[in-house]
Amino acid sequence: MTTPATVNFTVHQGARFFKTFTVAMDLTGYTIHMEAREGVNDTDPIAGWDLSSPSNGISITATGASSSTFTVDVAHGSTVNIIRTSYYDIMFIDGSGNRDYFFQGILTPDTRITQVV
């Protein structure tokens, strides 16, 4: 098992969360899953933060023999659900079902003055 990299993010409540990652591996045949929870032992993910590729918030945009790119895209309506420091991880699953955690970290909410309704 790979030790996941720790990457922390600020989530601007009410704004789109859009992050692109490049990893040093070929993601052909992989699916990617991401979940965020308020507590590491919570049973349910935060609403709007149960993501997967290829069509539920994560897209694999470029795949090559030595590196690949994937994007996490969370709509502004779901970023408002990060109301306190929360935890996330990202798991890669290969075509044989082998699972590896590649990223983990903390999501810190940042409230803004402008609120569009």
C-alpha positions in Angstrom: 0.0 0.0 0.0 1.2 3.5 -0.9 1.4 6.1 1.9 -1.0 8.8 0.8 0.2 12.3 0.3 -1.3 14.9 2.6 -2.7 17.9 0.9 -4.9 20.4 2.8 -7.4 22.8 1.1 -9.4 25.8 1.9 -13.0 25.5 0.6 -14.6 28.8 -0.1 -18.2 28.3 0.8 -20.6 29.0 -2.1 -17.8 28.9 -4.7 -16.9 26.0 -7.0 -14.1 23.8 -5.7 -12.1 22.8 -8.8 -8.6 21.1 -8.4 -6.5 19.4 -11.0 -3.9 16.9 -10.0 -1.0 15.3 -11.9 0.3 12.0 -10.7 3.3 10.0 -11.8 1.4 7.0 -13.1 -0.8 5.8 -15.9 -4.4 5.9 -14.9 -5.7 4.0 -17.8 -8.4 1.6 -16.5 -8.6 3.2 -13.1 -11.6 4.7 -11.3 -11.1 7.4 -8.6 -13.2 8.0 -5.5 -13.2 10.9 -3.1 -15.2 11.4 0.1 -15.2 14.1 2.7 -16.5 13.6 6.3 -16.7 16.0 9.3 -15.2 13.3 11.5 -12.9 10.5 10.4 -15.2 8.0 12.0 -18.5 9.4 10.5 -20.4 6.8 8.6 -21.9 9.2 6.0 -20.0 11.6 3.7 -20.8 15.3 3.7 -23.7 16.0 1.2 -22.2 16.6 -2.3 -18.8 15.2 -1.3 -19.1 11.6 -2.3 -17.4 11.8 -5.7 -16.2 9.2 -8.3 -14.9 9.0 -11.8 -15.8 9.1 -14.6 -19.1 11.0 -14.2 -19.7 12.1 -10.6 -17.4 15.0 -9.9 -14.1 13.5 -10.9 -12.7 13.3 -14.4 -9.5 11.7 -15.7 -8.5 14.2 -18.3 -5.1 13.0 -19.6 -3.4 9.6 -19.3 0.1 8.9 -20.3 2.7 6.2 -19.7 4.6 8.3 -17.1 1.9 10.7 -15.8 -1.8 11.3 -15.7 -4.1 14.2 -14.8 -7.4 14.1 -13.0 -9.8 16.8 -11.8 -12.1 17.1 -8.8 -15.0 19.4 -9.4 -17.5 20.2 -6.6 -20.4 22.6 -7.4 -20.9 25.8 -5.4 -24.1 24.3 -3.9 -22.1 21.6 -2.2 -19.2 23.7 -0.9 -21.6 25.3 1.5 -21.8 22.0 3.3 -18.2 22.3 4.5 -19.2 24.2 7.7 -16.3 23.1 9.9 -12.9 21.5 9.5 -13.5 18.2 7.6 -11.4 15.3 6.4 -11.1 13.8 2.9 -9.3 11.1 1.0 -8.9 10.1 -2.6 -8.7 6.4 -3.6 -7.5 4.9 -6.9 -9.0 1.6 -7.9 -7.3 -0.3 -10.8 -9.1 -2.6 -13.3 -8.5 -5.6 -11.0 -10.1 -4.0 -8.0 -6.9 -3.2 -6.2 -7.4 -0.1 -4.0 -4.8 2.5 -3.0 -5.2 5.8 -1.1 -3.2 8.5 -2.8 -4.3 11.7 -1.2 -5.7 12.7 2.2 -6.1 15.9 4.1 -8.2 18.5 5.7 -10.8 20.8 4.2 -11.1 24.1 6.0 -14.1 26.3 5.3 -13.8 29.9 4.4 -17.0 32.0 4.5 -17.2 35.0 2.3 -19.2 38.2 2.6 -20.9 37.9 -0.8 -23.8 35.5 -0.7 -25.6 34.9 -4.0 -29.1 33.5 -3.6 
